[in-house]
């Protein structure tokens, strides 16, 4: 009985984690990880 309760709680937590990761991953722009920005010039005289 206690094993099934543990398995049920783990399934609920796993489904919540998968739901959150799906929406966080869809909101992120994965192209930014592949693009490297240019090094800014060190102009401190502006």
Number of C-alpha atoms within 10 A of each C-alpha: 5 7 8 9 10 11 11 12 12 12 12 12 12 12 12 12 11 12 11 12 12 11 10 10 10 10 9 9 8 10 7 9 7 7 8 7 7 6 6 6 6 7 6 5 4 4
